[in-house]
């Protein structure tokens, strides 16, 4: 076999591969045996039909095609390895020359990993924001805890912000009730927002038994975003009564004996969350700093596919949230052009980061063992709310394990990168990155013990 490479671009190559007919003979013999098993010829047992008879009965061309279909993928893989090319997608293959007993020639065009010089990645410097935890944030969490233990009492007055009302809703368009546009007996907190535009404003000042109609837009269903007239009827108004913030409440709502202990625990938990957020920001800042040190040509097909996937994911999330793209952009203060530009930048950074982390993993000779894979599968299952064993079975059955291994390798490469970096906050303090997991994600030390237990169980299974 002979192969030659033409670089169509820094990320796309065209291979021209020549295969002498002698190298087709093993596949040709196999093709004859396969066809012999598929046909019935009087005087011959199934599978024992001679090649000459097969040529007369079904034609030698059928056998040649079968042999070529087996040889081409094999020789393509050999040529890629011989020329040290790493494919990023399925190739476009074309047989350009072939006659019986002559050399087979075919071409393969494919996106390949770009060749670039990996910059020095030890001791990268980056900066993140200071951790800020205000008393107001702590009070907000304590208040939320009080609300969880609050009780509702009927009141004979108009509804106000913070009250709970029981309502009936009907959405109509051009006088006709829209499909799925009726709700009865729904409990709703006035001022909560996030439901129908104009609902909270209409409810304020309404008493039980009153009805009001206002204009709004649907946030779900086939008519999402359509203008409708919404009629709301209040059937009950309730005021929330909160428990006193004292030691008795602390004992009711937690394992602590005093309000001071409860508040201190809330503050510690919020602080831990802030530290995890800062560690994640530090990880991203280090990777971004490395990206600025190198220019990597990106395969446009890969970028386009990732752009489409992320755009579709955003649109699905908006549907689940009951928002239109127009409303989302309005809330974010972005134009469509700004959104697309930001999405394009983030996708290109993500694709470039993959290539960099792959290169680091290769240079550092990073490997993946069974413990790594089991831990990763458990963590991914937990993130998606699935049973770890069922998730692992699905990954194996659908051949997603190579993708999982690649994720782990990149995560380990990222961890290697971050461990050697110097990250400081805005005040000049070195950021502690002890919560960076081996797979590159940020974890809470409090749940490490539980995760280890799940990992052991998954390994046994």
N, C-alpha and C positions, 0 to 999 in steps of 0.2 A: 504494500500500500504506500502511496505517495500523497502528501498533502501540502498545500500552499495556503498562506493566509494573506488576505487583503484587508487592511484596516479601513473600513468605510468611514469611521469616525472614532474618536477616543473610546466610545462605548459600544461600537457595533463592528463586527468582523464578518468577513465572507471567506469561508473555507472552500477550496476546490480539492476534491478527494478522488484519487484514481485507485481502483481496486482491480488487480489482475484477475482474469477469469479463474485461474487456479485457486484463488482464495475464496471463490464462490462455491467450489465443489462440495465442501461439507454441508453447506446450507442447501445446495441443490439435491444432494442425496436425502437429506431430511425432508425436503419438500416432496420428493417422489414417494417416500414412505407415508407421508401424511395424506397425499392424494390417493394412494393405494388403499388406505383405510376407509376412504370416503366413497369409493365407486364399486359397482358390481359388474364384473366382466365374466360372461359364461366361460367355463373351463378353468377359471382361476379362483383360488380361495381369496377371501377378503384380506387385503394387506400383502398379498403375494403377487400382485400384478406387476410384470416387468416394466421398466421404464419405456421401452420401445412401444409396448402396447398402450401405455398411458399417453404417449405422444400421439398415437393414432386416434385414441378415443376422446381425449379432452384437449389435446394440443400442448406442445412443449411450452408455449407462451404462458400458460397458466402456472406451470411449475417454475418457470423463470421468475415470474412476478412474485410468487411465494418466497423464493430464495432471496430476491432483492429486498423484500419487506423485512426479512430477518437480518440481512447483512448491513443494510444502510445504517440502522441505529447503532450497531456494534462498531462499525468503522468511524462513524461520527464521534462516538465517545472516545475511541482511540486517538483520533485526530485532535480533539480538544485537549486531551491529556498530553499528547506529544508536543503540542504548541503552547502548553501551559496557559490555557484559557479557561476562565470560570464562567459558565453560562448563567444568565439571569432569567431566562425564559425559554420556552420551547422554540427550536429553530424552524426556519422556513427552508424546507428541503426541496430541491428540484433535480431530477435525473436529467442530465444534459447529453449523455451519450451512452448507448449500450446496444450491442448486437450480440447474438448468440456466439459464444466462444471468443468474444472480444472483451477488451477492458471496460469495466463499468466506471463511469465518471458522473459524479453528482456534486452539487454545491449546497452549502448550508449557510444561511445568513442568521445571525443570532446576536442579541444584546449580551455584552460581556462586562465583567467587572472592570472598571477603569484602572489604569496603571497610574499611580501617583506616589510621590515621595512622602513617607510618613514623617512628620516633624517630631522633634524632641517632645516627649510628653511627661517627663518627670519634673516635679516641682513647679507645676503650673500654678499661677497665682490668680485668685478670683475674689470677688467681694459680694456680700449679700447684705440685706437690710438688718438692722438691729431687731431683736425680739422686743415687742411692746405688748405688755399685758396691763390693761387699765382696771381700776376698781369697778368701773361701769360694766365691763365685760363679765367680771365675777358676779356682780349684782344681777346682771341679766340672766345668768345661768341659775342662780339661786331662785330668782323670780319664776323662771320656767319650771323649776322643781316644785315650787309652791302651787303653781297652776295645775300641775299634774295631780296634786292632792286636793284641789279645790272642789267645791260643791256648787250646784246650780239651784237657784231659788226663783220661783215665778215672781214677777213684779207687775204692778198695775200702772205702768208708765210707758212712754215712748222709748224706743231702742236708742242706745248711744254706743259710741265706740267702745269695744271691749265686751259688750253684752253678747249673749248667745240667743239666737232667734230660731224658731222652727218655721220654715217657709215652704210654699209651693211655688214652682216656677213653670212658666209656659212661654216658649219661644215661637213666634209666628212670623211668616214672611208673606206679604201681600194678603194678610188676613187669614192665611191657612197655617195651622200648626205644623211645624216642621217635624220630620220623622225623628224620634228619639229626643224631642225637644220639651218633654214634660218630666218634671220631678216633683214628688210629693213627700211631705214630712221630713225634709232635710234639715239637719241641725247645722247652723253656720255661725261663726264668730264674726261679728260686725267689725270691719276694719282689717280683717285678715288679708284681703286682696287675693289675687291670683286666680280668680274664678271668671266672672264676667265683668267687663268694663262697665262702670256705672252702677253696679249692684250695691256697693258699700254706701255710695252717696245717696242712693234711693232709700236704703234701709234706715239711715239715721233719721230719727223723728217719727218713724212709723210705729203704731201700736198694734196689739193683737186684734185681728179682724179687719185691718186696713189692707188696701190693695193699691198698687201703683204700676204704671207702665213706663218703660224707658227704652231708648234706642241703644243697641249694642251690636257686637259682632260675635258670631259663633266661634268657639275655640276648639271644636272637635267635630267629628263626623265628616260626611261627604261635602257638607256646605261650609267647612271651616273658612273663616274670614268673611262670610256673607253677612250683610247688614240685616238685622232682624229687630222686631219689637218684642221686648221681654216683659211679661206681666208677673209681678211678684206679689204674693199674699202672705202676710205674717199671721201665723196662727198662735204663736206664743212668744213671749219675751222673758228671758231669764238673766239674772245677774249672777256673776260668779263670786262666790265668797271664798276668800283665801284663808288658809290656816295662819295663825300667828307665827312669826319667825322666832321661835323660842326653843329651849332645849327639848321640850316635848315633841315638837315637830321634827327636830333633828333625829330623835330616837325612832319616830314613825317612818321617816323617809330614807333613813340610812342606817349604817351600823355604828354611827357615832353617838356619843352621849350629849354633846353640847353643840350649840350653833357655831361656836368658834372652830371646833374640830371639823364640822361639816364644811364651813366656808374655806378653811385651809385646804381641805381635800379637793374642793372644786377648783381652787386656785392652782393647786399642784397639777391637777389633770389638764387644765387649760394650758398651763406652762409646758407640760410635756407635749401637748399637741402642737404648740407654737414651735418647740424645738424640732419636732419632726418635720414641720413645714419648712423651717429654716434649713434643715439638713437636705431636704429635697431640692430646695432652691440652690443650695451650694453645689449639689451634684450637677444640676442643670447648668449652673454658671461655669463650672469647670469644663464641661463638654463644649459649651459655647465658646469659651476662651480658646480651646484647641481648634475648633472649627475656623476661628478667625486666622489661624496660623497656616492654613492650607487651602488650596483651591483644587476642588475635585470635579472633573467633568461628570455630569449626571446623564444617564440614559433617559431621554424624554418619554419613552413609552412607560418606563417604571414610574416616573414622576406623574404622568397623566393618570395612570391606573390608581396610584395612591391618592391623588387629588380627588378623583371621582368617588373613591371609597370613603374618604373623609367627608366630602360634601354630602354624600348620601347618609352617612351616620349623623351628621348635624341635622339634616332634614327630618330623620326619624325621631331624634330626640325632641325636636320642636313639636312634632305631631303628638308625642307622648305628653309633652308639657302643655299642649293646647295652644301653641303659639304659631303664628305665621312667620315666614322669613322676614316680611316687612316689619312686623311688630318687634321681632328680635333685633333687627338692625336699628330700629328706632330707639329701643331701650339701651342698646350698646353705643348709640351715638355714632354709628358707622354708615357709610354709603355702601352700595353693592360693590363698587370698585375697590373700596378700602378693605372690605371683607375678603374679596377674592385675592387681593395682593397679599394680605396677611396670611391667608391660608396657603398660598403658593410659597411664601417665604418659609413657613413652618414645615411644609412638606419637603422642600428642598433641603432644609437643615436636617430633617429626620433621615432622609435617604443618605445624605453625606455622612451623618453620624454612624449609620449602619456600616458603611464602607470603612470608616476609620476604626470602629470597634472590631470589625472582622480582621483588619490588618494587625491591630494590637494583640488580639487573641492568637493569631498565627505567629507573630514575632515572639510572644511570651510563652508559646507552646502550651497554652491553656487547654486543659482537658475537662471532660464531663464524666463523672462516675454515677453509679446507681443511686447513691445518696442524694446527689445533686438533682437528678431527674425526679426522684420520688418527692423531694421537698418542693420542687417547682410545680409538679402536678397537683400536690395538695394545696399549695398557695393559689394556683390558678382556679382550682375547683372552689375554694372558699370565696374568692373574689366574684365568681359567677353564681354563687349560691347553690352549687351542685354537690352531690355526694362524691367524695374523692375517688372511690373505686369506680363508680359509674363514669366519671369524667375521664379517668385513666383508660378504661376500656374503650371509650369512644375515640380517644386520641390514637390508640393502637390500631383499632379497627379501620380508621380512616387515614392511616399513614401520616398522622400529624406529628409523630415523635421527632422526625428530623427538624421540623420547625421549632419544637420545644427545645431541642438540643442547641439550635442556633441562638435562640433567645437566651439560654443560660450562658453560652459562650460570650455573647455580647454583654450580658450583665456582669460576668466575671471580669471582662476587659474594662468595663466602666468602673467597677470597684477598684481594680488595680490602678486605674487612672486617678481616681479620687483620693485613694489612700496616700498617694505620693504628692498630692496637691497641697498648697497652702491657701486656705480660705479664711478670710477675716470678715467680721461684720463692720458696719459703718463706723463703729467706735474703735476699731482696731483690735478687737478681741478675736482670737483664733476660734473658729467654729468647730465644735466637737462632732465628729462624724462616726461615732461608735455604732450608730444604729443602721449603718449601711450594710445591707445583706450581701452575701456572696453573689447573688444574681443581679445586683445593682439596684434593687428596690430599697425603699426606706421602711424599716419595721419598728414596732414598739416593743421594747424589751419585755413588757408585761405579758405579751402573748407568745413569747418565744417558747415557753415550756409547753403550752397547749399545742403549738404547731409541731414540736418535736414528737409529741405523743401521737398525733395524727400521722406523721411521717412513718413512724415505726409500724403503725397498723397497716398503712398502704404497702410498705415493703413486705410485710408478712403475707398480705394477700397476693 
